[in-house]
Amino acid sequence: MSQFNNRPQDFNVALAGLSKRSRLTTTLFQIAAEKSHHLYLVGGFIRDLFMGRVGKDIDFVTPRASELAASLAENTGCHTVLFDRKFGTIRLIPVTAPEGEFDRIDLAPLRGSSIEEDLSLRDFTINALALDISAWQGGVIAFIDPLGGLRDLSAGRLRACTHQSLTDDPLRILRAYRLVSTYGLALEPKTREWIVEGRRGLDEVAVERIRDELVLILSASNSAAILRMLDADHLLELVLPEYEPMRDLRQNDFHHQDVWQHSLSALEALETFLSRPQELLGNHTDEALAVLNQKIAGDRTRQSLLKLAVLLHDIGKPACRTVDKDGFIHFYDHERVGARLAGAVCSRLCFSNKEIHFVSQLVRQHMRAIHLFNLGRPSRRALARFFGLGPSLFWPLLLLFASDYRATRGPRSLGGDMRPLQQRMGEWLEFYHHQLKPREVKPPLVSGHDLMDYLHLAPGPTVGKLLQALAELQWEGRITTRQEALHQAAQLLKEWGSGGKE
C-alpha cells in the first residue's frame, strides 16, 4: 500500500506549489479573494498529497464557477471549455503550458447547499475531500472530510460514498478497481457487494466513456492485475465480451495455459519489461520508448494500445482451432482472423481509425518475429522485410513477441528462458542499425516519371505499385543504382504480366 502521510508541514509545502506551478491558479486565488468567492480545492489532488504524491490534475469547486471562469479568462487570456454539461464543469486551458504546469485544471459549480453536501455526492470517500483556499491563505490548513475519507486512506480502504454514488454513474464501478490497484487499497466489502449487484449498469454507460476508462486502466503499470480483478468479479465480460471464447480454450503443448490466461500472462510479461526496459532493449531503450510514448489520438499512446493488442493477440484462435489425426492442436491463420476481430473490438469501442489500424496490424503481424526467431539465423531479406514495417510497428511488435514468448511455458517450449530471445533480438537490432537504418535517409533510385519514360507507361496504379516494390528492394539492399532499378522494374512488369517496353 502507498504510504499514508499526515504531516501538515509537508502539505503546506505542496500546497504552496499550487501558485508556483501555475499562473492560472495564482490568478484564480487572487480573483476569488477579491470577489469574496468561496473556492475549494477538492478530490484527487488532496488524496495524492496524503499518499505522498504530487498530482498533475487539479479540481476546484465554487458556488459561482461561470463568473469566476469568465474573470479568469479576462485576466489571463486563458480559454474556457464547458467540459461536462451534466455537472457544469469548466476546463481552464492556458494560452501556453510551460514546463511544470498542471495537465488539467477544472472549475465546477458547488452541488447542493454546502461543500459537505457536494462532497457527499462524489464517488469514493478518498475523493470526497476539500480544502478551503481562503482559510489556507490565512494560514489554516483544515481539510473538510465529512465521510471519513482520511480514515479510509489511512486504513488502506476504498469505500463508496453511498450506494447511489455507484448507481448515479456506473462507470465508477470500473474506476473503483483502477483506484484499488493504483493506490494499493482494499475494496470495502459493502462497496464490493454494491458493485457486483449493480454491474449491469455498465450496459447503460456510453461506449466512449467505457473506452476512456479502459485506456486509463491499460495506462496503469499493473493493468493485468486490474483486469484479473475485473474478470474475477464478472465485470470484464461487460467491457470486453469478445474475450469469452478464449476462456478455457485448450492450446497445444507449447503452452501451459488456456488462451485467455496466456493473454493475461503476456500482458503481465509486457508490464515487467516496461518496468525494466533496459533488461530487454539495452542501449536501444530510449529509441523504443520514444515510439511507445507517441500519442495516436487525444492522449492515447501507442503503449496503452500495445497493451490492448497483447490482450487480443490470440483472439483469432477460437475460430481457427483444429486438431490433426495425431491429436495435435493447430491455430492456422489465427493472426489474420484475429486482426479482423481485434479491429472489430476497437471499432465497437469507438477508437479512431488510426488506432484501429495500429492494433489490427500488431495482431496481424505478431507471428512475424516468432517466425524470425524460429529460423535461427534469418536471411538479410527476411530481417529487412520485418524492419521495413517501420519503427512505429516493429518496436511494439518486438515487445509483443517478447511478452508472448515469456508467457509460453509448455513442455515443447523453451520454458520462458529469455537468454536466447535477448541474444537474437540484439543481433536483429544491430543489423537494423548498422545495415538498414542508414538506407532510410537515401532518396529513391528512380521517380515515377523515370519509370513512365523508360517503360512507356501511362500514369496509374501500376507506377505506384512499381515504386513500392523498388523501394522495398532498395531497402533490402538488392538494388543500389538507377540502372538496376529500371532493369528490375522491367522484370517486375514482365512477371506481373502487365506488358513491357513498347
MOUR-V976362 format. One line per field, one symbol per residue. ss: DSSP state (@ for helix, = for strand, . for the rest). psi: psi as a letter, one per 40 degrees, with the letter a starting at -180 (. if undefined). A space follows every 50 residues. Layout:
ss=???
psi=???
This chain:
ss=.......@@@@@@@@@@@@@..@@@@@@@@@@@@....====.@@@@@@@ ......======..@@@@@@@@@@@@..======....=====....... ...======.....@@@@@@...=@@@..===@@@@@.....==....@@ @@@@@.==.=..@@@@@@..@@@@@@@@@@@@@..==.@@@@@@@@@.@@ @@@@..@@@@@@@@@@@@@...@@@@@@@@@@...@@@@.@@@@@@.... ........@@@@@@@@@@@@@@@@@..@@@@@@@@@@@@@@@..===..= =@@@@@@@@@@@....@@@@.==.....==...@@@@@@@@@@@@@@@.. ..@@@@@@@@@@@@@..@@@@@@@@....@@@@@@@@...@@@@@@@@@@ @@@@@@...........@@@@@@@@@@@@@@@@@@@@@@@@......@@@ @@@@@.....@@@@@@@@@@@@@@@@.....@@@@@@@@@@@@@@@.... ..
psi=iihhhfhdddddddddedddehddddddddddddefhhhhhibdddddde efihieihhihidgdddddddddddeeiihhgdhddefhhhhhidigihe iidhhihiihhaeidddddeeacideefiihhdddddeehhhhhgeefdd ddddefhhhididdddddgeddddddddddddefihhhdddddddddede dddehhddddddddddddeiefddddddddddefdddddgeeededhehi aaeeieiidddddddddddddddddgddddebeeddddddddehhdhbeh iddddddddddedfdeddeehihadeehhifhedddddddddddddddef iiddddddddddddeeedddddddecgiidddddddeedidedddddddd ddddddehfideaefeheddddddddddddddddddddedehiidiiddd ddddefiiiadddddddddddddddeeeieiddddddddddddddefeaa i.
